[in-house]
Every structure is written in structure tokens, then in C-alpha cells.
Amino acid sequence: MKQISSVQNPFIKSLVQLQEKAKARKQSGTFLIEGLREITLATKGGYSIETILFVPEIVNLSQIQALTNQNIDYIEITKDVYQKLAYRDTTEGVLAVAKTKSLQLKDLNLSKNPLILVAEAIEKPGNIGAMLRTADAANIDAVIIANPKSDLYNPNVVRSSVGCLFTRQIATDTTENVIAFLKENNINFYSATLQNSTAYHTQNYNEPTALVVGTEATGLTQAWREQSTSNIIIPMQGEIDSMNVSVAAAILLFEAKRQRGFNL
């Protein structure tokens, strides 16, 4: 089995670039996954794993091999090399190099009565990760990122989603194309916005539905406000008129789930 003990190793340097640079991830079509749970979820979600690097003093090979039956290259690394590559502070001792997936709208496989979360122009990876966790908890069909501002394979998205990046279908495209996709598939979409909106809980989400949220600073673009089935708002009683986008998404999704018979 191959062993790497130097942080100056060319392969290790290339992996550092994967962690730090979206351009490197795009050019190679690969990204890093950290942790046994996350690697397990990625494998279950159909991601192809190319290489697994592990620290034998922390995790043994048999634990890792039990995760997947894919043909994988295994490399033993030292703790120093692991710390060079690891994004999180915790020391799980295992990383995987995985291939990225196509994130095209046409690849989504929706149910007959889909429930979808659409998020427009979300910049903070932590918010994306939090929304993916909510999407997994609510067991919705898909998450669509319109006008993406952050690379979905950013290590902070992987970390903050605790692997839920791999458990839901995800697509990205322009706002115009996402709206066209929803209309073509006869999916009602409800835009969370302050303008010309009604209370979110007064709407019927029992038919094919997409719930649309935007940034806390600027909200949704005009196209969503003008073309939505209805504009909706979460009534608030405090001094400010907005809340964290991932919190808003959770409230809307679980109202839809409640209407569809999910017991809260």
C-alpha cells in the first residue's frame, strides 16, 4: 500500500488546492470529503470515490473498506499530512477524493407530487449547508440553487451540511432557467418576499410545490416576485423584517410537510 509522509508531496499539494480553490475543483472534477459518516453518505448517494487517505493510528483499513465496494486507491498518511488537508478541527483520520456530479436541472428525478426548495444567490456556504440539512430532515425531492454564488463542493458546504449534500438531489442554474423548469413541470412556486405577500400558512402546498427563498440582505429578484404562484411572508413581531435564510426555509418546508400529513 502506498504511504505518504511529507506535506510537500505533489499529490498532497494538489489536494490542498482542492480544499482551497473552487477553480481546482472545477478543473479536476473532484473534491475532498472528510469523515467516515460523510464518506458513507456520499457512497450511498452515488458519488464515485477515487482515493481514500487515512491515518492508521486513528482509523483502521477494515473500517474504511466496509464503507464501499468501489474500486478505490488507499493511501496511508501521517497525522501531519492529515492536518494539512483536514478542514475541520476534529481528527477523524480519513479523507476521500470524490468525483463531482452533474448539477443540471434535467438530471433531477422528481416524484409525482414534488416538494422542492429553491434558494437564490446564497453566498455563505454555512447557510447552504444548513438548508441542505433541513432538506434532508424534511425528506424533500430536491434543492435548486438559482444564480449560485458559492461552489457547492466548497469544504464548508460539505462540513456544515454534515453530509446532507449527498442525501438530496441538487441542481444549479440561472433564475430564468429555474423558473422555466418549474413552469414546464407544472410546479407551483411560492416566493418568500416582503412585497405584495400573504402569510405563508394560508397557502396550499399539497400540489407540486417549490418554496423559494433569497438572501437576507436583498431578498429575491424581481422575476420571482412577478411570476410566482403567490408571494408569501413569515409574519414577525420584532424590530427587524428578516431572519436567517436557512431558518426561513425550515419554517416554510415544515409547514408544507404539515399540510401533507407529516406529524410534527
Salt bridges, closest charged atoms under 4 A:
GLU34 OE2 - ARG88 NE 3.98
GLU38 OE2 - ARG37 NH2 3.67
GLU38 OE2 - ARG88 NH1 2.95
GLU92 OE2 - ARG88 NH2 2.59
ASP107 OD1 - LYS106 NZ 3.44
ASP136 OD1 - ARG168 NE 3.92
ASP151 OD2 - ARG25 NE 2.50
GLU255 OE2 - ARG258 NH2 2.81
